[in-house]
Amino acid sequence: MTVAGERMQAVRTWLAWSVHLYTALGGVLGFVALDAAFRADYRLSFTMLALALLIDSSDGALARKLRVKHVVPSIDGELLDNIIDYFTYVVVPVAIFMQPGVLPPAARYLALTVLLASAFGFCRTDAKGVIEHYFRGFPSYWNVMAFYFVVLRTPPDVNLAIMLIAVVFVFVPMRWIYPSRMERMRGITIGLGVLWGLLGVVMIARLPEASQTLGWISLYFPLYYVVGSVVYHLRTA
C-alpha cells in the first residue's frame, strides 16, 4: 500500500471510530437525563433525550455513508446502537413514569413492565424488516410518551392505560413505519417530523411551565405516525 493509501485508510478508520463515539455519546446524554429525571428537572431531562434522539436519527446514515461496518468490523455498531437506545428510549422514560403525578401512586411500579416488554422487543431477531424497513411491534417510543405525559399533564389513570396498551403492542406483530428509511412518503414524513421537532424544542425550553396548547397541536405527528403505521401494516402484512 502506498503512503497516500495508508493515509486514506487511517482517515477512514478515524472517521469510523468517530461515528461509533458519536453513537456512544447517547449513553452519556441518557445518564444526564436519568439523573435529571429523578430530580424532576424535566427541562434538562428532555433536552438530553432530544439530543440523544438527534444522534439516533443521524448516526445510521453516517455509518452507512462511511461504510463503518467494513472499516471497523470488530465493533458491532447495531449492537452499540441497541444498547444506547434501550437506555434512552426505555430506562430514562420509565424513571419519568415513576415520578409523582405521572402514574397513579398505587400503580406506579407497573412502569417496570415497560422494562420487561422492551427487553424482549429489543431482542427479537425480526424486530426490523430487512428488505422493507419497518419496526415489528411497538417501537419503544416511551420517550415521546413520557414527554406528552409531562407537557399535557394528562390524568395519571389515563397515562397508565396508554402505557399498558403500548406494553401489549410490543408483542403484537404489527408493522410500524421506520421514518428515516421508509420507501414511500419519506420526504413528507421527515418534513412533518422536523416541524414536530422544532415544536418540541420550544416546548422543552418552556418547561417546567409547559405549553399545553403547543402540546396538543404537536400531537399531529404522533397521530400521523400511528395512523400511517396501521395503513402500512394493512397494505404490507
C-alpha positions in Angstrom: 0.0 0.0 0.0 1.3 3.4 -0.9 1.8 6.2 1.6 -1.2 8.0 0.2 -3.2 4.8 0.5 -2.1 4.3 4.1 -3.1 7.9 5.0 -6.5 7.5 3.4 -7.1 4.2 5.3 -6.1 6.0 8.5 -8.6 8.8 7.8 -11.3 6.2 7.1 -10.5 4.4 10.3 -10.6 7.6 12.3 -13.9 8.6 10.8 -15.4 5.2 11.5 -14.4 5.3 15.1 -15.7 8.9 15.4 -19.2 7.6 14.3 -19.1 4.9 17.0 -18.1 7.5 19.5 -20.9 9.7 18.3 -23.4 6.8 18.9 -21.9 6.0 22.3 -22.3 9.7 23.3 -26.1 9.0 23.5 -25.3 6.9 26.6 -23.7 9.9 28.3 -26.7 12.1 27.4 -29.0 9.4 28.7 -27.3 9.2 32.1 -27.6 13.0 32.5 -31.3 12.7 31.5 -31.8 9.9 34.1 -30.2 11.9 36.9 -32.3 14.9 35.9 -35.5 12.8 35.8 -35.0 11.7 39.4 -34.7 15.3 40.4 -37.9 16.2 38.3 -35.8 18.5 36.2 -37.8 17.8 33.1 -36.3 20.6 31.0 -32.8 19.1 31.4 -34.0 15.5 31.1 -35.9 16.1 27.9 -33.2 18.3 26.4 -30.7 15.4 26.9 -33.3 12.9 25.4 -33.9 15.2 22.4 -30.1 15.3 21.8 -29.9 11.6 22.1 -32.8 11.3 19.6 -31.0 13.6 17.2 -27.9 11.3 17.4 -30.0 8.2 16.9 -31.7 9.8 13.9 -28.4 10.6 12.2 -25.7 8.0 13.2 -27.1 5.2 11.0 -26.9 7.4 7.8 -23.3 8.4 8.8 -22.3 4.8 9.4 -23.7 3.7 6.0 -22.1 6.7 4.2 -18.7 5.9 5.7 -19.0 2.1 5.5 -18.2 1.9 9.2 -19.1 -1.8 9.3 -16.4 -2.6 6.8 -13.7 -0.2 8.1 -14.1 -1.3 11.8 -15.5 -4.9 11.6 -14.5 -5.6 15.2 -17.3 -3.3 16.6 -20.9 -4.2 16.1 -22.5 -0.8 15.5 -26.0 -2.1 15.6 -25.5 -3.7 19.0 -24.0 -0.5 20.3 -27.0 1.4 18.9 -29.4 -1.0 20.6 -27.7 -0.7 24.0 -27.9 3.1 23.8 -31.5 3.0 22.5 -32.7 0.8 25.3 -31.2 3.2 27.8 -32.5 6.4 26.3 -35.9 5.1 24.9 -36.8 2.8 27.7 -34.9 3.2 31.0 -34.9 7.0 31.3 -38.6 7.3 30.3 -39.5 4.7 33.0 -37.8 6.8 35.5 -40.0 9.7 34.4 -43.1 7.5 34.6 -42.3 6.8 38.2 -42.2 10.4 39.3 -45.0 11.8 41.4 -48.1 12.8 39.4 -47.3 10.8 36.2 -49.0 7.5 37.2 -51.4 6.6 40.0 -49.3 6.2 43.2 -50.6 2.7 43.9 -49.7 1.6 40.3 -46.5 3.4 39.5 -44.4 0.2 39.8 -46.4 -1.1 36.8 -44.0 1.1 34.8 -41.5 -1.7 35.3 -43.5 -3.7 32.8 -42.1 -1.4 30.2 -38.5 -2.5 31.0 -39.5 -6.2 30.7 -41.6 -5.8 27.5 -39.0 -3.7 25.8 -36.2 -6.0 26.7 -37.9 -8.8 24.7 -38.8 -6.3 22.0 -35.2 -5.2 21.5 -34.0 -8.9 21.4 -36.4 -10.0 18.6 -34.5 -11.3 15.6 -37.3 -9.9 13.4 -37.6 -6.6 15.2 -36.8 -4.7 12.0 -37.6 -5.5 8.4 -34.6 -6.1 6.2 -36.0 -5.8 2.6 -38.7 -3.4 3.6 -37.7 -1.2 6.5 -40.1 -1.2 9.4 -40.4 -2.0 13.1 -42.3 -5.1 14.3 -44.2 -4.4 17.5 -44.5 -1.1 19.2 -41.0 0.5 18.6 -40.4 1.7 22.2 -41.1 5.4 21.7 -41.5 5.7 25.5 -39.5 8.9 25.5 -42.2 10.5 23.3 -44.9 9.1 25.6 -43.2 10.4 28.7 -42.8 13.8 27.1 -46.5 14.2 26.4 -47.5 12.9 29.9 -45.4 15.8 31.3 -46.3 18.5 28.8 -50.1 17.8 28.6 -50.4 16.9 32.3 -52.8 14.2 31.4 -54.5 12.4 34.3 -52.4 9.6 35.9 -55.2 7.0 35.2 -55.2 7.9 31.5 -51.4 7.7 31.4 -51.4 4.3 33.0 -54.0 3.0 30.4 -52.0 4.3 27.5 -48.7 2.9 28.8 -50.2 -0.6 29.4 -51.8 -0.7 26.0 -48.4 0.2 24.4 -46.8 -2.6 26.5 -49.2 -5.1 25.0 -48.5 -3.8 21.5 -44.8 -4.5 22.0 -45.8 -8.2 21.5 -48.3 -7.6 18.7 -46.6 -8.3 15.4 -47.8 -5.1 13.7 -45.5 -3.3 11.3 -44.7 0.2 12.3 -43.1 2.6 9.8 -39.4 3.4 10.1 -39.5 7.2 9.4 -35.9 7.7 8.3 -35.8 4.6 6.0 -39.4 4.3 4.7 -39.8 3.7 1.0 -42.9 5.8 0.4 -43.8 9.3 1.6 -40.3 9.6 3.2 -39.9 13.2 2.4 -43.3 14.2 3.7 -42.8 12.2 6.9 -39.4 13.7 7.6 -40.7 17.2 6.9 -43.6 16.7 9.3 -41.1 15.2 11.8 -38.7 18.2 11.5 -41.6 20.6 12.2 -42.6 18.4 15.2 -39.1 18.5 16.4 -39.0 22.3 16.3 -42.2 22.5 18.3 -40.7 20.1 20.7 -37.6 22.3 21.2 -39.9 25.3 22.0 -42.0 23.2 24.5 -38.8 21.8 26.2 -37.4 25.4 26.5 -40.6 26.5 28.3 -40.6 23.7 30.9 -41.5 23.5 33.7 -44.2 25.8 32.6 -45.3 23.6 29.7 -47.3 25.0 26.8 -50.3 22.6 26.6 -51.6 24.4 23.5 -48.4 23.6 21.6 -48.5 20.1 23.1 -52.0 19.4 21.7 -51.0 21.0 18.3 -47.8 18.9 18.1 -49.8 15.7 18.6 -50.4 15.8 14.8 -47.2 13.9 14.2 -47.7 11.0 16.7 -51.2 10.6 15.3 -49.9 10.7 11.8 -47.3 8.1 12.7 -49.8 5.7 14.3 -52.4 6.0 11.5 -49.7 5.7 8.9 -48.4 2.6 10.6 -51.8 1.0 10.7 -52.3 1.7 7.0 -48.8 0.5 6.2 -49.4 -2.7 8.1 -52.7 -3.4 6.4 -51.1 -2.9 3.0 -48.0 -5.0 3.5 -48.7 -7.7 6.1 
